[in-house]
């Protein structure tokens, strides 16, 4: 898992970058690599817990599946 702090944003809050993530329940169910799905889930969950424990912030993620709306 690789979560990094993004210092190049204009937000006053802490920004954690979790990288590329597949979004949408159906798209995630169709993922062939279940280890990647679990890794993505773990990254977002850890970032969320870190922000909740630190007083808040923003999770930044790049949407991997282009058809997500």
N, CA, C and O atoms as a Maestro MAE file, in Angstrom:
{
 s_m_m2io_version
 :::
 2.0.0
}

f_m_ct {
 s_m_title
 :::
 protein
 m_atom[276] {
  # First column is atom index #
  i_m_mmod_type
  r_m_x_coord
  r_m_y_coord
  r_m_z_coord
  i_m_residue_number
  s_m_chain_name
  s_m_pdb_residue_name
  s_m_pdb_atom_name
  i_m_atomic_number
  :::
  1 25 0.844 -1.173 0.000 1 A "UNK " " N  " 7
  2 3 0.000 0.000 0.000 1 A "UNK " " CA " 6
  3 2 0.889 1.235 0.000 1 A "UNK " " C  " 6
  4 15 1.877 1.308 0.730 1 A "UNK " " O  " 8
  5 25 0.524 2.194 -0.822 2 A "UNK " " N  " 7
  6 3 1.296 3.424 -0.914 2 A "UNK " " CA " 6
  7 2 0.348 4.613 -0.856 2 A "UNK " " C  " 6
  8 15 -0.339 4.921 -1.831 2 A "UNK " " O  " 8
  9 25 0.318 5.264 0.270 3 A "UNK " " N  " 7
  10 3 -0.478 6.482 0.432 3 A "UNK " " CA " 6
  11 2 0.509 7.622 0.624 3 A "UNK " " C  " 6
  12 15 1.403 7.538 1.466 3 A "UNK " " O  " 8
  13 25 0.352 8.670 -0.140 4 A "UNK " " N  " 7
  14 3 1.268 9.803 -0.017 4 A "UNK " " CA " 6
  15 2 0.487 11.074 0.292 4 A "UNK " " C  " 6
  16 15 -0.692 11.195 -0.040 4 A "UNK " " O  " 8
  17 25 1.163 12.011 0.930 5 A "UNK " " N  " 7
  18 3 0.570 13.311 1.236 5 A "UNK " " CA " 6
  19 2 0.800 14.213 0.033 5 A "UNK " " C  " 6
  20 15 1.936 14.378 -0.410 5 A "UNK " " O  " 8
  21 25 -0.255 14.792 -0.491 6 A "UNK " " N  " 7
  22 3 -0.169 15.671 -1.658 6 A "UNK " " CA " 6
  23 2 -0.025 17.108 -1.172 6 A "UNK " " C  " 6
  24 15 -0.969 17.688 -0.635 6 A "UNK " " O  " 8
  25 25 1.165 17.677 -1.365 7 A "UNK " " N  " 7
  26 3 1.441 19.036 -0.894 7 A "UNK " " CA " 6
  27 2 1.185 20.091 -1.956 7 A "UNK " " C  " 6
  28 15 1.310 21.285 -1.682 7 A "UNK " " O  " 8
  29 25 0.826 19.671 -3.171 8 A "UNK " " N  " 7
  30 3 0.666 20.609 -4.280 8 A "UNK " " CA " 6
  31 2 -0.780 21.042 -4.517 8 A "UNK " " C  " 6
  32 15 -1.095 21.567 -5.585 8 A "UNK " " O  " 8
  33 25 -1.642 20.836 -3.564 9 A "UNK " " N  " 7
  34 3 -3.038 21.240 -3.731 9 A "UNK " " CA " 6
  35 2 -3.284 22.578 -3.059 9 A "UNK " " C  " 6
  36 15 -2.466 23.049 -2.267 9 A "UNK " " O  " 8
  37 25 -4.392 23.173 -3.374 10 A "UNK " " N  " 7
  38 3 -4.769 24.454 -2.775 10 A "UNK " " CA " 6
  39 2 -5.649 24.274 -1.544 10 A "UNK " " C  " 6
  40 15 -6.183 25.248 -1.014 10 A "UNK " " O  " 8
  41 25 -5.803 23.031 -1.088 11 A "UNK " " N  " 7
  42 3 -6.644 22.756 0.069 11 A "UNK " " CA " 6
  43 2 -5.908 23.117 1.351 11 A "UNK " " C  " 6
  44 15 -4.692 22.951 1.446 11 A "UNK " " O  " 8
  45 25 -6.638 23.603 2.318 12 A "UNK " " N  " 7
  46 3 -6.053 23.881 3.629 12 A "UNK " " CA " 6
  47 2 -5.969 22.611 4.457 12 A "UNK " " C  " 6
  48 15 -5.366 22.599 5.530 12 A "UNK " " O  " 8
  49 25 -6.574 21.546 3.960 13 A "UNK " " N  " 7
  50 3 -6.641 20.295 4.700 13 A "UNK " " CA " 6
  51 2 -5.560 19.325 4.236 13 A "UNK " " C  " 6
  52 15 -4.920 19.529 3.205 13 A "UNK " " O  " 8
  53 25 -5.376 18.281 5.011 14 A "UNK " " N  " 7
  54 3 -4.459 17.210 4.650 14 A "UNK " " CA " 6
  55 2 -5.039 16.444 3.467 14 A "UNK " " C  " 6
  56 15 -6.214 16.078 3.491 14 A "UNK " " O  " 8
  57 25 -4.242 16.196 2.437 15 A "UNK " " N  " 7
  58 3 -4.697 15.475 1.250 15 A "UNK " " CA " 6
  59 2 -3.883 14.198 1.127 15 A "UNK " " C  " 6
  60 15 -2.661 14.254 0.989 15 A "UNK " " O  " 8
  61 25 -4.548 13.041 1.174 16 A "UNK " " N  " 7
  62 3 -3.884 11.754 1.004 16 A "UNK " " CA " 6
  63 2 -4.211 11.209 -0.377 16 A "UNK " " C  " 6
  64 15 -5.380 11.080 -0.739 16 A "UNK " " O  " 8
  65 25 -3.178 10.888 -1.145 17 A "UNK " " N  " 7
  66 3 -3.327 10.377 -2.506 17 A "UNK " " CA " 6
  67 2 -3.226 8.855 -2.459 17 A "UNK " " C  " 6
  68 15 -2.195 8.314 -2.059 17 A "UNK " " O  " 8
  69 25 -4.295 8.161 -2.867 18 A "UNK " " N  " 7
  70 3 -4.304 6.700 -2.840 18 A "UNK " " CA " 6
  71 2 -4.028 6.086 -4.207 18 A "UNK " " C  " 6
  72 15 -4.015 4.863 -4.342 18 A "UNK " " O  " 8
  73 25 -3.806 6.918 -5.218 19 A "UNK " " N  " 7
  74 3 -3.466 6.407 -6.551 19 A "UNK " " CA " 6
  75 2 -4.693 6.067 -7.382 19 A "UNK " " C  " 6
  76 15 -5.767 6.639 -7.194 19 A "UNK " " O  " 8
  77 25 -4.516 5.117 -8.313 20 A "UNK " " N  " 7
  78 3 -5.588 4.729 -9.232 20 A "UNK " " CA " 6
  79 2 -6.531 3.739 -8.554 20 A "UNK " " C  " 6
  80 15 -6.094 2.776 -7.924 20 A "UNK " " O  " 8
  81 25 -7.837 3.992 -8.697 21 A "UNK " " N  " 7
  82 3 -8.855 3.162 -8.049 21 A "UNK " " CA " 6
  83 2 -9.995 2.904 -9.024 21 A "UNK " " C  " 6
  84 15 -10.437 3.817 -9.723 21 A "UNK " " O  " 8
  85 25 -10.472 1.662 -9.074 22 A "UNK " " N  " 7
  86 3 -11.655 1.314 -9.860 22 A "UNK " " CA " 6
  87 2 -12.880 1.609 -9.006 22 A "UNK " " C  " 6
  88 15 -12.987 1.126 -7.879 22 A "UNK " " O  " 8
  89 25 -13.801 2.399 -9.542 23 A "UNK " " N  " 7
  90 3 -14.998 2.787 -8.796 23 A "UNK " " CA " 6
  91 2 -16.243 2.133 -9.383 23 A "UNK " " C  " 6
  92 15 -16.273 1.781 -10.562 23 A "UNK " " O  " 8
  93 25 -17.257 1.977 -8.561 24 A "UNK " " N  " 7
  94 3 -18.523 1.386 -8.983 24 A "UNK " " CA " 6
  95 2 -18.592 -0.081 -8.594 24 A "UNK " " C  " 6
  96 15 -17.669 -0.851 -8.856 24 A "UNK " " O  " 8
  97 25 -19.685 -0.452 -7.974 25 A "UNK " " N  " 7
  98 3 -19.847 -1.814 -7.471 25 A "UNK " " CA " 6
  99 2 -19.729 -2.857 -8.575 25 A "UNK " " C  " 6
  100 15 -19.025 -3.853 -8.409 25 A "UNK " " O  " 8
  101 25 -20.406 -2.645 -9.694 26 A "UNK " " N  " 7
  102 3 -20.365 -3.620 -10.786 26 A "UNK " " CA " 6
  103 2 -18.973 -3.734 -11.389 26 A "UNK " " C  " 6
  104 15 -18.508 -4.840 -11.667 26 A "UNK " " O  " 8
  105 25 -18.311 -2.616 -11.592 27 A "UNK " " N  " 7
  106 3 -16.958 -2.633 -12.158 27 A "UNK " " CA " 6
  107 2 -15.989 -3.339 -11.222 27 A "UNK " " C  " 6
  108 15 -15.113 -4.076 -11.674 27 A "UNK " " O  " 8
  109 25 -16.141 -3.119 -9.929 28 A "UNK " " N  " 7
  110 3 -15.242 -3.771 -8.970 28 A "UNK " " CA " 6
  111 2 -15.490 -5.272 -8.918 28 A "UNK " " C  " 6
  112 15 -14.551 -6.051 -8.757 28 A "UNK " " O  " 8
  113 25 -16.754 -5.685 -9.054 29 A "UNK " " N  " 7
  114 3 -17.059 -7.119 -9.062 29 A "UNK " " CA " 6
  115 2 -16.476 -7.812 -10.289 29 A "UNK " " C  " 6
  116 15 -16.129 -8.992 -10.233 29 A "UNK " " O  " 8
  117 25 -16.366 -7.072 -11.405 30 A "UNK " " N  " 7
  118 3 -15.849 -7.637 -12.653 30 A "UNK " " CA " 6
  119 2 -14.324 -7.647 -12.726 30 A "UNK " " C  " 6
  120 15 -13.756 -8.182 -13.678 30 A "UNK " " O  " 8
  121 25 -13.663 -7.070 -11.745 31 A "UNK " " N  " 7
  122 3 -12.194 -7.039 -11.764 31 A "UNK " " CA " 6
  123 2 -11.647 -8.457 -11.716 31 A "UNK " " C  " 6
  124 15 -12.071 -9.269 -10.894 31 A "UNK " " O  " 8
  125 25 -10.703 -8.746 -12.600 32 A "UNK " " N  " 7
  126 3 -10.141 -10.096 -12.672 32 A "UNK " " CA " 6
  127 2 -9.102 -10.339 -11.586 32 A "UNK " " C  " 6
  128 15 -8.925 -11.469 -11.129 32 A "UNK " " O  " 8
  129 25 -8.427 -9.291 -11.179 33 A "UNK " " N  " 7
  130 3 -7.382 -9.418 -10.168 33 A "UNK " " CA " 6
  131 2 -7.960 -9.075 -8.797 33 A "UNK " " C  " 6
  132 15 -8.061 -7.905 -8.430 33 A "UNK " " O  " 8
  133 25 -8.335 -10.104 -8.048 34 A "UNK " " N  " 7
  134 3 -8.965 -9.851 -6.742 34 A "UNK " " CA " 6
  135 2 -7.959 -9.274 -5.744 34 A "UNK " " C  " 6
  136 15 -8.354 -8.586 -4.802 34 A "UNK " " O  " 8
  137 25 -6.662 -9.545 -5.937 35 A "UNK " " N  " 7
  138 3 -5.650 -8.963 -5.051 35 A "UNK " " CA " 6
  139 2 -5.566 -7.453 -5.251 35 A "UNK " " C  " 6
  140 15 -5.384 -6.706 -4.289 35 A "UNK " " O  " 8
  141 25 -5.698 -7.006 -6.493 36 A "UNK " " N  " 7
  142 3 -5.689 -5.572 -6.778 36 A "UNK " " CA " 6
  143 2 -6.918 -4.910 -6.177 36 A "UNK " " C  " 6
  144 15 -6.827 -3.818 -5.616 36 A "UNK " " O  " 8
  145 25 -8.075 -5.569 -6.292 37 A "UNK " " N  " 7
  146 3 -9.309 -5.034 -5.714 37 A "UNK " " CA " 6
  147 2 -9.148 -4.888 -4.199 37 A "UNK " " C  " 6
  148 15 -9.541 -3.873 -3.623 37 A "UNK " " O  " 8
  149 25 -8.579 -5.889 -3.571 38 A "UNK " " N  " 7
  150 3 -8.385 -5.850 -2.122 38 A "UNK " " CA " 6
  151 2 -7.380 -4.756 -1.741 38 A "UNK " " C  " 6
  152 15 -7.566 -4.063 -0.741 38 A "UNK " " O  " 8
  153 25 -6.318 -4.603 -2.538 39 A "UNK " " N  " 7
  154 3 -5.309 -3.575 -2.273 39 A "UNK " " CA " 6
  155 2 -5.912 -2.179 -2.382 39 A "UNK " " C  " 6
  156 15 -5.637 -1.315 -1.550 39 A "UNK " " O  " 8
  157 25 -6.736 -1.958 -3.411 40 A "UNK " " N  " 7
  158 3 -7.390 -0.661 -3.576 40 A "UNK " " CA " 6
  159 2 -8.325 -0.379 -2.405 40 A "UNK " " C  " 6
  160 15 -8.341 0.728 -1.868 40 A "UNK " " O  " 8
  161 25 -9.093 -1.375 -2.015 41 A "UNK " " N  " 7
  162 3 -10.020 -1.240 -0.891 41 A "UNK " " CA " 6
  163 2 -9.260 -0.899 0.391 41 A "UNK " " C  " 6
  164 15 -9.675 -0.040 1.168 41 A "UNK " " O  " 8
  165 25 -8.139 -1.592 0.592 42 A "UNK " " N  " 7
  166 3 -7.325 -1.377 1.777 42 A "UNK " " CA " 6
  167 2 -6.736 0.039 1.800 42 A "UNK " " C  " 6
  168 15 -6.711 0.687 2.846 42 A "UNK " " O  " 8
  169 25 -6.270 0.507 0.656 43 A "UNK " " N  " 7
  170 3 -5.671 1.846 0.574 43 A "UNK " " CA " 6
  171 2 -6.678 2.931 0.931 43 A "UNK " " C  " 6
  172 15 -6.376 3.835 1.710 43 A "UNK " " O  " 8
  173 25 -7.869 2.840 0.361 44 A "UNK " " N  " 7
  174 3 -8.900 3.845 0.637 44 A "UNK " " CA " 6
  175 2 -9.347 3.759 2.099 44 A "UNK " " C  " 6
  176 15 -9.547 4.785 2.749 44 A "UNK " " O  " 8
  177 25 -9.501 2.547 2.611 45 A "UNK " " N  " 7
  178 3 -9.928 2.366 4.005 45 A "UNK " " CA " 6
  179 2 -8.901 2.920 4.981 45 A "UNK " " C  " 6
  180 15 -9.262 3.582 5.954 45 A "UNK " " O  " 8
  181 25 -7.623 2.654 4.728 46 A "UNK " " N  " 7
  182 3 -6.570 3.158 5.622 46 A "UNK " " CA " 6
  183 2 -6.479 4.678 5.569 46 A "UNK " " C  " 6
  184 15 -6.305 5.333 6.597 46 A "UNK " " O  " 8
  185 25 -6.598 5.230 4.372 47 A "UNK " " N  " 7
  186 3 -6.562 6.691 4.241 47 A "UNK " " CA " 6
  187 2 -7.734 7.312 4.990 47 A "UNK " " C  " 6
  188 15 -7.583 8.331 5.664 47 A "UNK " " O  " 8
  189 25 -8.907 6.685 4.864 48 A "UNK " " N  " 7
  190 3 -10.096 7.197 5.541 48 A "UNK " " CA " 6
  191 2 -9.913 7.143 7.060 48 A "UNK " " C  " 6
  192 15 -10.238 8.105 7.755 48 A "UNK " " O  " 8
  193 25 -9.403 6.043 7.571 49 A "UNK " " N  " 7
  194 3 -9.182 5.923 9.018 49 A "UNK " " CA " 6
  195 2 -8.143 6.931 9.505 49 A "UNK " " C  " 6
  196 15 -8.302 7.528 10.570 49 A "UNK " " O  " 8
  197 25 -7.076 7.120 8.721 50 A "UNK " " N  " 7
  198 3 -6.040 8.087 9.098 50 A "UNK " " CA " 6
  199 2 -6.615 9.494 9.173 50 A "UNK " " C  " 6
  200 15 -6.310 10.245 10.100 50 A "UNK " " O  " 8
  201 25 -7.441 9.848 8.204 51 A "UNK " " N  " 7
  202 3 -8.033 11.188 8.208 51 A "UNK " " CA " 6
  203 2 -9.042 11.360 9.333 51 A "UNK " " C  " 6
  204 15 -9.118 12.429 9.939 51 A "UNK " " O  " 8
  205 25 -9.816 10.319 9.617 52 A "UNK " " N  " 7
  206 3 -10.770 10.401 10.728 52 A "UNK " " CA " 6
  207 2 -10.045 10.566 12.059 52 A "UNK " " C  " 6
  208 15 -10.490 11.318 12.926 52 A "UNK " " O  " 8
  209 25 -8.925 9.859 12.217 53 A "UNK " " N  " 7
  210 3 -8.165 9.929 13.467 53 A "UNK " " CA " 6
  211 2 -7.354 11.212 13.597 53 A "UNK " " C  " 6
  212 15 -6.978 11.595 14.705 53 A "UNK " " O  " 8
  213 25 -7.080 11.882 12.474 54 A "UNK " " N  " 7
  214 3 -6.248 13.085 12.519 54 A "UNK " " CA " 6
  215 2 -7.063 14.374 12.491 54 A "UNK " " C  " 6
  216 15 -6.495 15.463 12.563 54 A "UNK " " O  " 8
  217 25 -8.357 14.267 12.389 55 A "UNK " " N  " 7
  218 3 -9.180 15.466 12.398 55 A "UNK " " CA " 6
  219 2 -9.737 15.862 11.050 55 A "UNK " " C  " 6
  220 15 -10.372 16.910 10.930 55 A "UNK " " O  " 8
  221 25 -9.516 15.053 10.039 56 A "UNK " " N  " 7
  222 3 -10.139 15.322 8.747 56 A "UNK " " CA " 6
  223 2 -9.158 15.629 7.643 56 A "UNK " " C  " 6
  224 15 -7.969 15.848 7.871 56 A "UNK " " O  " 8
  225 25 -9.692 15.637 6.444 57 A "UNK " " N  " 7
  226 3 -8.887 15.902 5.266 57 A "UNK " " CA " 6
  227 2 -9.594 15.405 4.022 57 A "UNK " " C  " 6
  228 15 -10.809 15.211 4.015 57 A "UNK " " O  " 8
  229 25 -8.815 15.203 2.966 58 A "UNK " " N  " 7
  230 3 -9.355 14.831 1.664 58 A "UNK " " CA " 6
  231 2 -8.608 13.614 1.140 58 A "UNK " " C  " 6
  232 15 -7.385 13.532 1.257 58 A "UNK " " O  " 8
  233 25 -9.349 12.663 0.560 59 A "UNK " " N  " 7
  234 3 -8.737 11.530 -0.126 59 A "UNK " " CA " 6
  235 2 -8.761 11.833 -1.615 59 A "UNK " " C  " 6
  236 15 -9.816 12.105 -2.187 59 A "UNK " " O  " 8
  237 25 -7.593 11.783 -2.234 60 A "UNK " " N  " 7
  238 3 -7.462 12.039 -3.669 60 A "UNK " " CA " 6
  239 2 -7.200 10.704 -4.360 60 A "UNK " " C  " 6
  240 15 -6.282 9.974 -3.986 60 A "UNK " " O  " 8
  241 25 -8.014 10.389 -5.375 61 A "UNK " " N  " 7
  242 3 -7.848 9.138 -6.115 61 A "UNK " " CA " 6
  243 2 -8.061 9.392 -7.599 61 A "UNK " " C  " 6
  244 15 -8.905 10.201 -7.985 61 A "UNK " " O  " 8
  245 25 -7.298 8.702 -8.421 62 A "UNK " " N  " 7
  246 3 -7.477 8.776 -9.869 62 A "UNK " " CA " 6
  247 2 -8.422 7.646 -10.272 62 A "UNK " " C  " 6
  248 15 -8.175 6.488 -9.938 62 A "UNK " " O  " 8
  249 25 -9.497 7.970 -10.984 63 A "UNK " " N  " 7
  250 3 -10.480 6.967 -11.386 63 A "UNK " " CA " 6
  251 2 -9.905 6.146 -12.533 63 A "UNK " " C  " 6
  252 15 -9.594 6.678 -13.598 63 A "UNK " " O  " 8
  253 25 -9.769 4.850 -12.301 64 A "UNK " " N  " 7
  254 3 -9.143 3.960 -13.281 64 A "UNK " " CA " 6
  255 2 -10.084 3.604 -14.429 64 A "UNK " " C  " 6
  256 15 -9.655 3.544 -15.582 64 A "UNK " " O  " 8
  257 25 -11.357 3.369 -14.127 65 A "UNK " " N  " 7
  258 3 -12.308 2.991 -15.176 65 A "UNK " " CA " 6
  259 2 -12.957 4.244 -15.754 65 A "UNK " " C  " 6
  260 15 -13.646 4.986 -15.054 65 A "UNK " " O  " 8
  261 25 -12.726 4.462 -17.033 66 A "UNK " " N  " 7
  262 3 -13.182 5.674 -17.720 66 A "UNK " " CA " 6
  263 2 -14.708 5.763 -17.824 66 A "UNK " " C  " 6
  264 15 -15.248 6.865 -17.926 66 A "UNK " " O  " 8
  265 25 -15.411 4.631 -17.802 67 A "UNK " " N  " 7
  266 3 -16.863 4.628 -17.987 67 A "UNK " " CA " 6
  267 2 -17.634 4.900 -16.699 67 A "UNK " " C  " 6
  268 15 -18.864 4.871 -16.710 67 A "UNK " " O  " 8
  269 25 -16.946 5.161 -15.594 68 A "UNK " " N  " 7
  270 3 -17.631 5.430 -14.328 68 A "UNK " " CA " 6
  271 2 -18.269 6.809 -14.367 68 A "UNK " " C  " 6
  272 15 -17.634 7.787 -14.763 68 A "UNK " " O  " 8
  273 25 -19.534 6.882 -13.954 69 A "UNK " " N  " 7
  274 3 -20.207 8.188 -13.935 69 A "UNK " " CA " 6
  275 2 -20.898 8.419 -12.608 69 A "UNK " " C  " 6
  276 15 -21.517 9.465 -12.408 69 A "UNK " " O  " 8
  :::
 }
 m_bond[275] {
  # First column is bond index #
  i_m_from
  i_m_to
  i_m_order
  :::
  1 1 2 1
  2 2 3 1
  3 3 4 2
  4 3 5 1
  5 5 6 1
  6 6 7 1
  7 7 8 2
  8 7 9 1
  9 9 10 1
  10 10 11 1
  11 11 12 2
  12 11 13 1
  13 13 14 1
  14 14 15 1
  15 15 16 2
  16 15 17 1
  17 17 18 1
  18 18 19 1
  19 19 20 2
  20 19 21 1
  21 21 22 1
  22 22 23 1
  23 23 24 2
  24 23 25 1
  25 25 26 1
  26 26 27 1
  27 27 28 2
  28 27 29 1
  29 29 30 1
  30 30 31 1
  31 31 32 2
  32 31 33 1
  33 33 34 1
  34 34 35 1
  35 35 36 2
  36 35 37 1
  37 37 38 1
  38 38 39 1
  39 39 40 2
  40 39 41 1
  41 41 42 1
  42 42 43 1
  43 43 44 2
  44 43 45 1
  45 45 46 1
  46 46 47 1
  47 47 48 2
  48 47 49 1
  49 49 50 1
  50 50 51 1
  51 51 52 2
  52 51 53 1
  53 53 54 1
  54 54 55 1
  55 55 56 2
  56 55 57 1
  57 57 58 1
  58 58 59 1
  59 59 60 2
  60 59 61 1
  61 61 62 1
  62 62 63 1
  63 63 64 2
  64 63 65 1
  65 65 66 1
  66 66 67 1
  67 67 68 2
  68 67 69 1
  69 69 70 1
  70 70 71 1
  71 71 72 2
  72 71 73 1
  73 73 74 1
  74 74 75 1
  75 75 76 2
  76 75 77 1
  77 77 78 1
  78 78 79 1
  79 79 80 2
  80 79 81 1
  81 81 82 1
  82 82 83 1
  83 83 84 2
  84 83 85 1
  85 85 86 1
  86 86 87 1
  87 87 88 2
  88 87 89 1
  89 89 90 1
  90 90 91 1
  91 91 92 2
  92 91 93 1
  93 93 94 1
  94 94 95 1
  95 95 96 2
  96 95 97 1
  97 97 98 1
  98 98 99 1
  99 99 100 2
  100 99 101 1
  101 101 102 1
  102 102 103 1
  103 103 104 2
  104 103 105 1
  105 105 106 1
  106 106 107 1
  107 107 108 2
  108 107 109 1
  109 109 110 1
  110 110 111 1
  111 111 112 2
  112 111 113 1
  113 113 114 1
  114 114 115 1
  115 115 116 2
  116 115 117 1
  117 117 118 1
  118 118 119 1
  119 119 120 2
  120 119 121 1
  121 121 122 1
  122 122 123 1
  123 123 124 2
  124 123 125 1
  125 125 126 1
  126 126 127 1
  127 127 128 2
  128 127 129 1
  129 129 130 1
  130 130 131 1
  131 131 132 2
  132 131 133 1
  133 133 134 1
  134 134 135 1
  135 135 136 2
  136 135 137 1
  137 137 138 1
  138 138 139 1
  139 139 140 2
  140 139 141 1
  141 141 142 1
  142 142 143 1
  143 143 144 2
  144 143 145 1
  145 145 146 1
  146 146 147 1
  147 147 148 2
  148 147 149 1
  149 149 150 1
  150 150 151 1
  151 151 152 2
  152 151 153 1
  153 153 154 1
  154 154 155 1
  155 155 156 2
  156 155 157 1
  157 157 158 1
  158 158 159 1
  159 159 160 2
  160 159 161 1
  161 161 162 1
  162 162 163 1
  163 163 164 2
  164 163 165 1
  165 165 166 1
  166 166 167 1
  167 167 168 2
  168 167 169 1
  169 169 170 1
  170 170 171 1
  171 171 172 2
  172 171 173 1
  173 173 174 1
  174 174 175 1
  175 175 176 2
  176 175 177 1
  177 177 178 1
  178 178 179 1
  179 179 180 2
  180 179 181 1
  181 181 182 1
  182 182 183 1
  183 183 184 2
  184 183 185 1
  185 185 186 1
  186 186 187 1
  187 187 188 2
  188 187 189 1
  189 189 190 1
  190 190 191 1
  191 191 192 2
  192 191 193 1
  193 193 194 1
  194 194 195 1
  195 195 196 2
  196 195 197 1
  197 197 198 1
  198 198 199 1
  199 199 200 2
  200 199 201 1
  201 201 202 1
  202 202 203 1
  203 203 204 2
  204 203 205 1
  205 205 206 1
  206 206 207 1
  207 207 208 2
  208 207 209 1
  209 209 210 1
  210 210 211 1
  211 211 212 2
  212 211 213 1
  213 213 214 1
  214 214 215 1
  215 215 216 2
  216 215 217 1
  217 217 218 1
  218 218 219 1
  219 219 220 2
  220 219 221 1
  221 221 222 1
  222 222 223 1
  223 223 224 2
  224 223 225 1
  225 225 226 1
  226 226 227 1
  227 227 228 2
  228 227 229 1
  229 229 230 1
  230 230 231 1
  231 231 232 2
  232 231 233 1
  233 233 234 1
  234 234 235 1
  235 235 236 2
  236 235 237 1
  237 237 238 1
  238 238 239 1
  239 239 240 2
  240 239 241 1
  241 241 242 1
  242 242 243 1
  243 243 244 2
  244 243 245 1
  245 245 246 1
  246 246 247 1
  247 247 248 2
  248 247 249 1
  249 249 250 1
  250 250 251 1
  251 251 252 2
  252 251 253 1
  253 253 254 1
  254 254 255 1
  255 255 256 2
  256 255 257 1
  257 257 258 1
  258 258 259 1
  259 259 260 2
  260 259 261 1
  261 261 262 1
  262 262 263 1
  263 263 264 2
  264 263 265 1
  265 265 266 1
  266 266 267 1
  267 267 268 2
  268 267 269 1
  269 269 270 1
  270 270 271 1
  271 271 272 2
  272 271 273 1
  273 273 274 1
  274 274 275 1
  275 275 276 2
  :::
 }
}
